Amino acid sequence: MVDGKPQVTGSVAEMEIYSLLAKVIFDKNPSHEFYIEESYPFDWMYPLLKPHGLIMKVQPAAIVGIVR
């Protein structure tokens, strides 16, 4: 805490906040499609990711298997 305000230091802590924020936005908007350029892994997304060209689509439910 600095001057009564929370402070975050470091890229790992910052990315964890982004991950939690992305999860809240994803959960609160089930009727929208979400895509991500995966430069930093968000662990909760891995079972939901499906390749979509050069980016990944975040599916509303976990992917069971890959069909060729």
Beta strands, then each sheet from edge to edge (+ up, - down):
strand 1: 34-36
strand 2: 49-52
strand 3: 55-58
sheet 1: 1+ 3- 2+
end
